[in-house]
Amino acid sequence: MSLTDLTALAQDICSIYYDFYDDYNVQIKIGENSEMEIFKAHSVILRARSLYFRESFSNNWVEREQDGSFTLTNNFDRDNRYIYTGTCDLKDCDTIIKLLIAADELAIDGLVKHIQNYIITNETALLLENLVKIFQISSKHEAFAELREVCGQQISRNPDLLLKSSDIAWVEKNSLLTFIKRDDINTDEINIWNSVVKWGMGQEPKLDEDIKNWTSDDFKELKNRVHDFFPYIRFFIISGRLYYEYIRPFKSILPKRLKEKLKKFYYFGSTDPPCEELPSRVLRYDPGSILIESTHLSLISSWIDHRDYNSKLDIIPYEFKLLIRGSRDGMKIQEFHDRCDNKKATLIVIKVADTGDIIGGYNPLPWASTHKWISTTESFIFSLGIDGKGIDGKGIGNSILSRVTNPDEAIFDGNSTSPNFGFGYDLWWFGGRGYRKDYEKSILLNSSFKTQDYEVFEVIKK
């Protein structure tokens, strides 16, 4: 039998920080001259807690004094209790950022992870107030990937925080480039172009805001500053009018091949970008769903409109208004009818228990609890695959669309007394069963299933 008492062990190690017995063998100098402070430490503790210190001592990067001790000059934050006690004070944004950077430099991975989780989970207000600053810092440190992604998501939803900031010229190039590479920036592409030009003009030495005063050298200078951004700007989704007004004045800075492609594109009035170009950014239309995303709604919109789905163009010409979510509002049939009857067209999205498949159906007509068959040629059912990733996880374009083949039995508009209603005999989600009869294809692996959760959206033409 063995006994484990990690709490007592941790308390004993913490006591070393507060008592500092005479056996310390490291001095850490922080600051310079009269501002210098000296902290005592133990090499064995530093080695155990920090990869940086472990390598410093192991590879003899630190010279040993005559008495056998070490003296280090380091920029680690003055409040270095975390190494000994696992605790630290996170007072304000500057303190948090300083400690986070120091933890990364000293390769204290546990502290890096702890601070990131703390900011994301507990300091939402602080994060939003200092969003651009934290994004810049996190873009410079590979270890801050989680924090960088959260900042990127927030700025993507409200890109004006960055793109229209009066201080955009102060944003470091790599930070801005990291953001421009994102596929989910919720703004018109011309705003991204204008912001890149504004950033380039604001670098030192600054360029005249009126390009009528520019020389050929000024255009060459701007090109040198911003050419790395060109591959990530979706030029071909910018309208001809906006191209003429905002991009054409700077055409001399564009690569020759790109200029020729743009000239051909606008001359022939093409609507789809060349296949080798980046697709449109996926503007994150958020209907409040926990089952599907903006890209799914773009796909479903194409099915409603009977048009080919173009993954490069995120077209959502409908508002999807969430009426009910089973896990939030109740899984009873009556709750569905109370919230969803007498609405316009509806989209039902279902997550199947055990398999995780996302299936559903589109009803172009109102549910009304008539307990009768409703005829329509426009309904369809579908499967988006496991977790909405398409069949066999090959992408949402590889999903199953099954249109109605028997319009007279397209929809059974049941009432609250029976779970057997839905899309023909092919999908009765409250009854948890269905088999191919009135629609083109089967969307179910088995004739019976259990609904883990479901959502219903009213579909409204914008």
Stockholm file with secondary structure:
# STOCKHOLM 1.0

chainA/1-462         MSLTDLTALAQDICSIYYDFYDDYNVQIKIGENSEMEIFKAHSVILRARSLYFRESFSNNWVEREQDGSFTLTNNFDRDNRYIYTGTCDLKDCDTIIKLLIAADELAIDGLVKHIQNYIITNETALLLENLVKIFQISSKHEAFAELREVCGQQISRNPDLLLKSSDIAWVEKNSLLTFIKRDDINTDEINIWNSVVKWGMGQEPKLDEDIKNWTSDDFKELKNRVHDFFPYIRFFIISGRLYYEYIRPFKSILPKRLKEKLKKFYYFGSTDPPCEELPSRVLRYDPGSILIESTHLSLISSWIDHRDYNSKLDIIPYEFKLLIRGSRDGMKIQEFHDRCDNKKATLIVIKVADTGDIIGGYNPLPWASTHKWISTTESFIFSLGIDGKGIDGKGIGNSILSRVTNPDEAIFDGNSTSPNFGFGYDLWWFGGRGYRKDYEKSILLNSSFKTQDYEVFEVIKK
#=GR chainA/1-462 SS CCCCCHHHHHHHHHHHHHHCCTTCCEEEEESCGGGCEEEEECHHHHHHHCHHHHHHHHTTCSCBCTTSCEEEECCCCSCCHHHHHSCCCCCSHHHHHHHHHHHHHTTCHHHHHHHHHHHHHHCHHHHHHTHHHHHHHHHTCGGGHHHHHHHHHHHHHSTHHHHTCTTGGGSCHHHHHHHHTCSCCCSCHHHHHHHHHHHHHHSSSCCCSCGGGCCHHHHHHHHHHHGGGGGGSCGGGSCHHHIIIIIGGGGGGSCHHHHHHHHHHHHTTCSSCCTTSCCCCCCCCCCSCSSCCHHHHHHHHHHHTTCCCCTTSCCCCEEEEEEEEHHHHCSCHHHHHHHHBTCSSEEEEEEETTTCEEEEEEESSCBCCCCEEECCSSCEEEEEEETTSBGGGSCGGGCEEEEBSCGGGSEEECCTTCSCCEETTTBBTTTTBCCSSSBSSCCCSSSBCCEEEEEEEEEEEC
#=GC SS_cons         CCCCCHHHHHHHHHHHHHHCCTTCCEEEEESCGGGCEEEEECHHHHHHHCHHHHHHHHTTCSCBCTTSCEEEECCCCSCCHHHHHSCCCCCSHHHHHHHHHHHHHTTCHHHHHHHHHHHHHHCHHHHHHTHHHHHHHHHTCGGGHHHHHHHHHHHHHSTHHHHTCTTGGGSCHHHHHHHHTCSCCCSCHHHHHHHHHHHHHHSSSCCCSCGGGCCHHHHHHHHHHHGGGGGGSCGGGSCHHHIIIIIGGGGGGSCHHHHHHHHHHHHTTCSSCCTTSCCCCCCCCCCSCSSCCHHHHHHHHHHHTTCCCCTTSCCCCEEEEEEEEHHHHCSCHHHHHHHHBTCSSEEEEEEETTTCEEEEEEESSCBCCCCEEECCSSCEEEEEEETTSBGGGSCGGGCEEEEBSCGGGSEEECCTTCSCCEETTTBBTTTTBCCSSSBSSCCCSSSBCCEEEEEEEEEEEC
//
